[in-house]
């Protein structure tokens, strides 16, 4: 009995040994790259680290992505693909607003994506498809094509869900000098100090005091542009 029991213990589970291992595909490679960047940052992503993450040799990746640039292009495509369809009312202003905020939500899920998107030398088909759908919301909602052209310029990067920060992020190595400069604001630069004080609010998630509410500031700037375009459209309509 003892020998028989021992024999059963060393027999591998048939379902485990025969389970097919998931093969590589472009979709799997790109998804793994996005997940890796989410967890570790885009700076540490290389073909070698990605291969190790997937448990393959680096050369295996080149069957699915031509090089690092192709990998980054594909990662952007994954992010753009996460911008799901938004309800269309037929009125350009609320439809565009929902679409842009959906893009922002997708990019905020992947904090590294803004830098990668801005670094692309040429737009890929999914990127062009997103822009085309955005233009379509303006035009199908009744905005003239020439005004649509102008508003796309006015939106700039906001059409992707992000805008330029008022101040660049402070590198960790410069924290001490930044704090010294901040302490000197009230005496030397009172107007800037007043703005900084007005921006302080309680973070609803952490309960800590923090600076600008980036979501509120983004929506404010977006609404400012869309409201202005709406007034231009109404004025032009009356003149006609």
Buried (B, 14 or more C-beta within 10 A) or exposed (E): EEEEEEEEEEEEEEEEEEEEEEEBEBEEBBBBBBEBBBEEEBEEBEBEBBBEBBEBEBEEBEEBBEEEEBBBBBBBBBBBEBBEEBEBEEEBBBBBBBBBBBBBBBBBEBEBBBEBBEEEEEBEEBBEBBBEEBBBBBBEBEBBEEBBEEBBEEBEEBBBBBBEEEEEEEEEEEEEEEEEEEEEBEEEEEEEBEEBEEEEEEEEEEEEEBEBBBEEBBBEBBEEBBEEBBEBBEEEEEEE
